[in-house]
Structures are given as structure tokens and as C-alpha cells.
Amino acid sequence: QLVAAAAVSLGAKYEQSSSGRKLDAEVVEAFLGTTVHAVEEMEWELVMDLGCVMDGPTAYTFVDHFTRFFEREDEFLVRSLALRLVNLTLAFFGFVGRILPSAVAASALFLARQILGVQLRHDLEEVTGYKAKDLMGCICALVELLPRKKL
């Protein structure tokens, strides 16, 4: 139970690295019969024993997270195009370290939806937490990366 609790806690910390949430001591004691300190020590042991290197989430991680409830074929096309758009940003330093990965992912999803003309079941603003107007700089930068048709 202790290993499971430590694994779940590590996973939550990895996914919500900026949340700073802590384990509730009363809940840990009630369900596990141990202390938060013991769970945190087990987390450390897991990381050390498995040789894990825990990096922060990338734009790819956020596209996956934002699209986890997509079910229709056209929604999967939006997801696929968004991942390709994110891929375009990798070679440009203007994106790396300057724009949050979540903003890059949200911008790619907004743009992919517009390009494909797909109406999604879930409102992207609600899913991503970003308003399109707040992402306009990133969306415009993504548009600039799109290949141009030669005449």
C-alpha cells in the first residue's frame, strides 16, 4: 500500500508540477495507517531505485491531456494536426523556453480546429484554460511556420 501511495503521489506531482499540492496527513493516516513522511520517503526510494528522471511536461503532454476525451474521428484529426503543429515549433528557439508548453499546445489545438473546420464537443477554452485572444501571438507564430504553397 505504501508503494502504491508513493507511486500515485509521484504521478500526481508529475502531472500537476505547478500546483504544489501536498498529501493530506489525515487521509494518509486513515487509509494507510502511516505518515506523510513515510510516503514521501517511499517516493524518494522509488525515484532512486528506478533511476527515474522526471522532466516537466511538454507541449505534446498537454495536447494529450487536452484531448483525452476526444472520441470522434474528426476530433482525432484535430489532435493529429495539433501534434504536427507542435512538432513544427521544435526547431524554432522563439518557442522553446519563451512560451509555456501548455500555451503552445492550446494554440496548436485552436489552429488545428480552425484549419479543419471541426466543431468539437468540448469547448477548447474550457478544456485548455486559455482564451483564443490570449493565444493570438502564439497562434500567429504557428501560422508563420506553416509551409506555403508555391505558385
C-alpha positions in Angstrom: 0.0 0.0 0.0 2.8 2.4 0.8 4.5 1.8 -2.6 1.2 2.3 -4.3 0.5 5.5 -2.4 4.0 6.8 -3.3 3.5 6.0 -7.0 0.2 7.7 -7.1 1.6 10.7 -5.3 4.6 10.9 -7.7 2.3 10.7 -10.7 0.1 13.5 -9.3 3.2 15.7 -8.7 4.4 15.0 -12.2 1.1 15.9 -13.8 0.5 18.9 -11.6 4.0 20.1 -11.0 2.9 23.7 -10.5 0.1 23.0 -8.2 2.2 22.5 -5.1 -0.5 20.2 -3.5 0.6 18.3 -0.5 -0.7 14.9 0.8 -3.4 15.3 3.4 -1.9 13.8 6.6 -5.3 12.7 8.0 -6.3 10.9 4.8 -2.9 9.1 4.6 -3.2 8.0 8.2 -6.8 6.9 7.8 -6.3 4.9 4.7 -2.7 3.7 5.0 -2.1 3.8 8.7 1.2 5.6 8.1 2.5 9.1 7.9 3.0 11.6 5.0 6.7 11.5 5.8 6.8 7.7 5.2 5.0 8.2 1.8 7.5 10.9 0.8 10.4 8.7 1.8 9.0 5.9 -0.3 8.6 8.4 -3.2 12.3 9.1 -2.9 13.2 5.4 -2.9 11.1 4.8 -6.0 12.8 7.6 -7.9 16.2 6.4 -6.9 15.6 2.6 -7.4 14.0 3.0 -10.8 16.5 5.6 -11.9 13.7 7.9 -12.9 14.4 11.3 -14.4 11.2 13.4 -14.1 11.1 16.1 -16.6 8.4 18.7 -16.8 5.5 18.2 -19.2 6.0 19.2 -22.9 3.5 20.6 -25.4 2.9 17.0 -26.5 1.9 16.1 -23.0 -0.5 19.0 -22.9 -2.1 18.1 -26.3 -2.6 14.5 -25.0 -4.1 15.9 -21.8 -6.4 18.4 -23.5 -7.7 15.8 -26.0 -8.1 12.9 -23.6 -11.9 12.9 -24.0 -11.9 13.1 -27.8 -13.9 10.3 -29.3 -15.0 11.2 -32.8 -12.9 10.7 -35.9 -12.8 14.4 -36.8 -11.7 15.2 -33.2 -8.8 12.7 -33.7 -7.9 14.6 -36.9 -7.7 17.8 -34.9 -5.5 16.1 -32.3 -3.2 14.7 -35.1 -2.8 18.1 -36.8 -2.2 19.8 -33.4 0.6 17.3 -32.7 2.1 18.1 -36.1 1.9 21.8 -35.5 3.6 21.3 -32.1 6.3 19.4 -34.0 6.9 22.5 -36.2 7.8 24.5 -33.1 10.7 22.3 -32.1 13.2 23.8 -34.5 12.5 27.4 -33.5 14.0 29.0 -30.4 11.2 31.5 -30.3 9.0 28.9 -28.9 11.4 26.9 -26.7 11.6 28.4 -23.2 9.7 31.5 -24.1 6.1 30.2 -24.5 4.6 27.8 -22.0 4.2 24.2 -23.3 0.5 24.4 -22.4 0.1 27.6 -24.4 1.8 26.0 -27.4 -0.5 23.0 -27.2 -3.6 25.1 -26.7 -2.6 27.3 -29.7 -2.0 24.3 -31.9 -5.4 22.9 -31.0 -7.2 26.2 -31.7 -5.4 26.4 -35.1 -6.0 22.8 -36.0 -9.7 23.2 -35.3 -9.8 26.3 -37.5 -7.8 24.7 -40.3 -10.0 21.6 -40.4 -13.3 23.4 -39.6 -14.2 20.9 -37.0 -16.7 21.7 -34.2 -15.6 20.0 -31.1 -17.8 18.5 -28.4 -15.8 20.3 -25.7 -15.1 24.0 -25.7 -11.4 24.4 -26.0 -11.3 27.4 -23.8 -12.9 25.3 -21.0 -10.6 22.4 -21.7 -7.3 24.3 -22.0 -8.0 27.2 -19.7 -6.9 29.7 -22.4 -8.9 32.2 -24.3 -8.2 32.4 -28.0 -7.5 36.1 -27.8 -4.8 35.4 -25.2 -3.1 33.0 -27.5 -3.1 35.2 -30.6 0.6 35.8 -30.6 1.4 32.1 -30.4 -1.3 31.2 -32.9 0.1 33.8 -35.4 3.7 32.5 -34.8 2.4 28.9 -35.6 0.8 30.2 -38.8 4.1 31.6 -39.8 5.7 28.2 -39.5 3.2 26.6 -41.9 4.5 25.6 -45.3 3.5 28.0 -48.0 2.1 26.9 -51.4 4.4 27.7 -54.2 2.7 29.4 -57.2 
